Amino acid sequence: MGLISKYRDGTAALTGIPLRRPRTLAETVRHSWSMLLYWTHYWLWDRRFEGDEQVATSGTVHRDNLEPVSTAHADLSYEYGASPRLVVNWILNGLKVDFSRFAFIDYGSGRGRVLLTAAQRPFRAVRGVEFCSVLHEQAQRNIAGCRDADLACPDVKSVFSDVLDFDVPDGDCILYFFNPFEAELLDRVVRKYTDTPKCGQNRVIIVYYNAKHHRTLTDNKHIRVRPLSLLARLRIKLLSPHPVQVYEVVG
């Protein structure tokens, strides 16, 4: 089953949601429940925004179709899929921070859905790092097509780059990962923030949604778990297709 990604120039592309075969009954139940919640978010909320998008952000694109790319690490990356907007809002609200102090960075930002969702808050800047040129160009179209009145942060950009080549910004940051790549690459990206003399001088919060490789973060001595608000935790527990882990970098 797939979603039709509709473009305003009249073309369309069929993108499918990858269905990995569960190995046990428990995995089958969890997978089925996650898919039900994914489609519920789409039909009740996310598809309402497709009329405002230059390129529909829903659906997934398999890794083999993520070409051309700017990275030597494509084999460590996963397929493109967009986070449910409501879940992103719950997470951001649950952080309980002054957004104006932070830059927001989405690693593996795809067509820009999370960027524009984050930009509804007054971040200092919102950046997406994307290694697939097609998705990067689609994100640029979505950003350019968004009305300024809908954004509390006017400084929103998609950056076409290998994640390891992306320059770590100065100041406080919120890093967002929707399980974009393997543990090895996740570790190398995060260590750009922790294995530095500046570690602990700025606040760095890490949001890891669908945290398949959470041990990579919990095993880092410079990272500690940072709980969300109780309301956010309840919403995510009951209504999110995937769990979320939040961390903060400490000196």
C-alpha positions as CSV (number, residue, x, y, z in Angstrom):
1,M,0.0,0.0,0.0
2,G,1.3,3.4,-0.8
3,L,0.6,7.1,-0.9
4,I,0.4,9.3,-3.9
5,S,2.8,12.2,-3.6
6,K,1.0,14.9,-5.6
7,Y,2.9,17.8,-7.2
8,R,1.4,21.1,-8.2
9,D,2.8,20.8,-11.7
10,G,0.4,17.9,-12.3
11,T,2.8,15.0,-12.0
12,A,2.6,12.4,-9.3
13,A,4.8,9.7,-7.8
14,L,3.8,6.5,-6.0
15,T,5.7,6.0,-2.8
16,G,5.2,3.0,-0.6
17,I,5.5,2.4,3.1
18,P,8.1,-0.4,3.6
19,L,6.7,-3.4,5.3
20,R,9.5,-5.4,6.9
21,R,8.3,-8.9,7.8
22,P,8.0,-9.3,11.6
23,R,9.7,-12.3,13.1
24,T,7.4,-13.0,16.1
25,L,3.8,-12.6,17.0
26,A,4.7,-9.7,19.4
27,E,6.5,-8.0,16.6
28,T,3.5,-8.5,14.3
29,V,1.2,-6.9,16.8
30,R,3.5,-4.0,17.4
31,H,4.0,-3.4,13.7
32,S,0.3,-3.6,12.9
33,W,-0.5,-1.1,15.7
34,S,2.2,1.3,14.5
35,M,0.9,1.2,11.0
36,L,-2.7,1.8,12.2
37,L,-1.5,4.9,14.1
38,Y,0.6,6.0,11.2
39,W,-2.5,5.9,8.9
40,T,-4.7,7.5,11.5
41,H,-2.3,10.5,11.8
42,Y,-2.3,10.8,8.0
43,W,-6.1,10.6,7.4
44,L,-7.1,12.7,10.4
45,W,-4.4,15.3,10.4
46,D,-1.4,15.2,8.0
47,R,-3.3,15.1,4.7
48,R,-5.2,18.3,5.6
49,F,-1.9,20.1,4.9
50,E,-1.2,18.7,1.5
51,G,-3.0,21.5,-0.2
52,D,-0.5,23.9,1.2
53,E,2.5,21.9,0.2
54,Q,4.2,22.3,-3.2
55,V,5.3,18.7,-2.9
56,A,3.3,16.3,-0.7
57,T,5.5,15.2,2.2
58,S,3.6,12.1,3.1
59,G,4.7,8.6,2.1
60,T,8.1,7.0,2.1
61,V,10.9,6.5,-0.5
62,H,13.1,3.4,-0.3
63,R,16.8,3.9,0.2
64,D,17.6,2.5,-3.3
65,N,15.6,5.4,-4.8
66,L,17.3,8.1,-2.9
67,E,19.5,9.3,-5.7
68,P,21.5,11.3,-6.6
69,V,23.2,11.7,-3.2
70,S,26.0,13.9,-1.8
71,T,27.4,11.3,0.6
72,A,29.7,8.3,0.8
73,H,27.5,7.1,3.7
74,A,24.4,6.2,1.7
75,D,24.7,2.6,2.7
76,L,24.3,3.6,6.4
77,S,21.1,5.6,5.8
78,Y,17.5,4.5,5.8
79,E,14.5,5.2,3.6
80,Y,12.8,8.6,3.7
81,G,9.6,8.9,5.8
82,A,8.0,11.9,7.3
83,S,7.2,12.3,11.0
84,P,3.6,12.8,12.0
85,R,3.1,16.5,12.5
86,L,1.1,16.1,15.7
87,V,3.9,14.0,17.3
88,V,6.5,16.6,16.4
89,N,4.3,19.3,18.0
90,W,3.9,17.2,21.2
91,I,7.6,16.6,21.4
92,L,8.5,20.3,21.0
93,N,5.8,21.5,23.4
94,G,7.0,18.8,25.9
95,L,10.6,20.2,25.9
96,K,9.5,23.2,27.9
97,V,12.3,25.5,26.6
98,D,12.6,29.0,25.3
99,F,12.7,28.4,21.6
100,S,14.2,31.7,20.8
101,R,17.5,30.6,22.4
102,F,17.8,27.5,20.1
103,A,18.6,26.6,16.6
104,F,16.6,23.5,15.4
105,I,18.4,21.0,13.1
106,D,16.7,18.0,11.4
107,Y,19.2,15.4,10.3
108,G,17.7,13.6,7.3
109,S,15.1,16.4,6.7
110,G,13.6,15.0,3.4
111,R,10.9,17.1,1.9
112,G,10.8,19.5,4.8
113,R,7.7,18.6,6.8
114,V,9.5,18.8,10.2
115,L,11.4,22.0,9.3
116,L,8.1,23.8,8.6
117,T,6.5,22.3,11.7
118,A,9.4,23.5,13.8
119,A,9.4,26.9,12.1
120,Q,5.9,27.6,13.6
121,R,7.9,28.3,16.8
122,P,10.3,31.3,17.2
123,F,13.6,29.4,16.8
124,R,16.8,31.4,16.1
125,A,17.1,29.3,12.9
126,V,15.8,26.1,11.5
127,R,18.0,23.9,9.3
128,G,17.5,20.6,7.6
129,V,20.4,18.4,6.5
130,E,19.6,16.2,3.5
131,F,21.9,14.0,1.4
132,C,19.4,13.3,-1.5
133,S,19.3,16.1,-4.0
134,V,15.7,15.3,-5.1
135,L,14.4,15.5,-1.6
136,H,16.4,18.6,-0.9
137,E,15.0,20.3,-3.9
138,Q,11.5,19.3,-2.9
139,A,12.1,20.7,0.6
140,Q,13.2,24.0,-1.0
141,R,10.0,24.2,-3.0
142,N,7.9,23.6,0.2
143,I,9.8,26.2,2.1
144,A,9.6,28.7,-0.7
145,G,5.8,28.1,-1.0
146,C,5.1,28.6,2.7
147,R,3.5,31.9,3.6
148,D,5.6,34.1,5.9
149,A,2.6,34.6,8.1
150,D,2.6,30.9,9.0
151,L,6.2,31.0,10.3
152,A,7.4,32.3,13.6
153,C,11.0,31.6,12.5
154,P,11.7,33.2,9.1
155,D,15.2,31.7,8.8
156,V,14.4,28.2,7.4
157,K,16.8,26.4,5.1
158,S,17.4,22.9,3.7
159,V,21.1,22.1,3.3
160,F,22.2,19.6,0.7
161,S,25.1,18.0,2.5
162,D,26.7,14.9,4.0
163,V,25.7,14.9,7.6
164,L,29.4,14.7,8.7
165,D,30.2,17.8,6.5
166,F,27.5,19.9,8.0
167,D,29.0,22.6,10.3
168,V,27.9,22.5,13.9
169,P,26.2,25.8,14.6
170,D,27.2,28.0,17.5
171,G,24.8,28.4,20.5
172,D,22.1,26.2,21.8
173,C,20.7,23.6,19.5
174,I,17.9,21.0,19.3
175,L,18.9,18.1,17.1
176,Y,16.1,16.0,15.6
177,F,16.6,12.5,14.3
178,F,13.7,10.3,12.9
179,N,15.9,7.2,12.8
180,P,17.7,8.4,9.6
181,F,20.7,6.1,9.7
182,E,22.6,3.3,11.3
183,A,24.1,3.4,14.7
184,E,27.7,4.0,13.4
185,L,26.7,7.1,11.5
186,L,24.4,8.4,14.4
187,D,27.4,8.0,16.8
188,R,29.7,10.0,14.5
189,V,27.2,12.8,14.1
190,V,26.5,13.1,17.8
191,R,30.2,13.1,18.6
192,K,30.6,16.3,16.6
193,Y,28.7,17.9,19.5
194,T,30.2,15.9,22.4
195,D,33.8,15.3,21.5
196,T,34.7,19.0,21.5
197,P,36.2,21.5,23.9
198,K,32.9,23.4,23.7
199,C,30.9,20.4,25.1
200,G,28.7,21.6,27.9
201,Q,29.1,25.3,27.1
202,N,26.0,25.4,25.0
203,R,22.7,23.5,25.5
204,V,22.3,20.7,23.0
205,I,19.1,18.7,23.2
206,I,18.7,15.5,21.1
207,V,15.3,14.3,20.0
208,Y,15.5,10.7,18.8
209,Y,12.2,9.6,17.3
210,N,11.7,5.8,16.5
211,A,14.9,5.3,18.5
212,K,16.2,2.0,17.1
213,H,19.8,2.7,18.2
214,H,19.2,4.5,21.5
215,R,22.1,2.6,23.1
216,T,24.4,4.6,20.9
217,L,23.4,7.7,22.9
218,T,23.0,6.2,26.4
219,D,26.5,4.7,26.2
220,N,27.9,8.2,25.5
221,K,29.2,9.6,28.8
222,H,28.4,13.1,27.7
223,I,24.7,12.5,27.2
224,R,21.9,12.1,29.8
225,V,18.2,11.3,29.4
226,R,16.0,14.4,29.5
227,P,12.3,13.6,30.2
228,L,9.5,15.3,28.3
229,S,6.6,16.8,30.1
230,L,4.0,14.3,31.5
231,L,1.4,15.3,29.0
232,A,3.8,14.8,26.1
233,R,4.8,11.4,27.4
234,L,1.2,10.3,27.7
235,R,0.3,11.5,24.3
236,I,3.3,9.8,22.7
237,K,2.8,6.6,24.7
238,L,-0.9,6.2,23.6
239,L,-1.0,7.9,20.1
240,S,2.4,7.9,18.5
241,P,3.4,5.2,15.9
242,H,6.9,5.2,17.4
243,P,8.5,5.9,20.8
244,V,10.7,8.9,21.3
245,Q,13.8,9.3,23.5
246,V,15.1,12.8,24.5
247,Y,18.6,13.5,25.7
248,E,20.8,16.5,26.6
249,V,24.5,16.9,26.2
250,V,26.4,17.5,29.4
251,G,30.1,18.5,29.9
